[in-house]
Amino acid sequence: MVTLAYGSGALPTVWQPENMQELQTLRNRLKGMLCYAAGGTWLRTQWEGGLVPSPEHMISLARIPEMRGIYVLGDELVIGAMTRLKECATDALLHQLPILQEAVNAIAAPSIRNVATIGGNIVSGVGDTIPALLVHHAELHWLTDSGIEIRSVSSWLRGARDGSQNPRDVLISIHIPMSSVCVTDMQDEHRSAVRKVSFYRKLGRRETFSASLVTIAFYGEISTDDRWTTISIAAGGGSGMAMRLRESEQLLRSNTVSVMQITALATAVAAEFKTYGDAFATEHYRKQTAGNLIGAGLWEVLNG
């Protein structure tokens, strides 16, 4: 384990554990305010903006091999929390999750994606990858006081909203069921009767490299009798936490697949989506935009 002490107390002591055991030891031993550093891009933004104070201790996660890489484990696709966004954007396995890759490519500028990690984007609580992970039923593996705990993205977001999450918990990896990975009909005969549709949209204040106003993600499977066998819709954006839109999902599930559903779906999304207003956009604008983005996206995939 490497320790970098800066002395005067103006800057934190930086700890660099080299494996999970050392990381857990540090979590248990260090007292006072601490934070974890992945790529550090989100931390710098917060410190420079005076949003959070500088901690006494900073634990760098960069040397822990278990927290890096993208691979298949059993029936899950696993992404290490320390995997750079640039790697997520180009990895061949993640080509099978196009909405997640699209979300990654919509984050900041390429120079930021070279440094920032997918774990940091998630732990921010407002990252652009979160809606995509919600619709793919991703689970998050955390190092906690009692060892590794597994939480769905939805349950973790609920804990973040009500303050029940332990800030000392460390995100280790993201697990996505292979059942939601896109395959062609020729690749899997069993799934040839199911049409998979998905899309991701982000609306920002500028065309590129800006914080989002609204982000949405949609994933569905359509059977041969034109019924939705699976449907997941999520929305977020800005400094608001993303959420699954389960009432809107049920609206689609209760009817056969048709473009005639789109107007009612857009209205349902606008009514269900919980968001906020600020100097850049009103709450009403964000709600209406989420509904319009999902309606337009569904129109495109059903008519494509």
Secondary structure, DSSP 4 states (H G I P E B T S, - for coil): -EEE--SSSSSPEEEE-SSHHHHHHHHHH--S-EEEESS-HHHHHHHHTTSSPPPSEEEE-TT-GGG--EEEETTEEEEETT-BHHHHHH-TGGGG-HHHHHHHHTSS-HHHHTT-BHHHHHHTSS-TTHHHHHHTT-EEEEEETTEEEEEEHHHHHHHHHHT-S-TT-EEEEEEEEGGGS---TTT-GGGTT-EEEEEEEEEESSSSSS-EEEEEEEEEEE-TTSBEEEEEEEEEETTEEEEE-HHHHHHHHTSB--GGGHHHHHHHHHHH------SS--HHHHHHHHHHHHHHHHHHHHH-
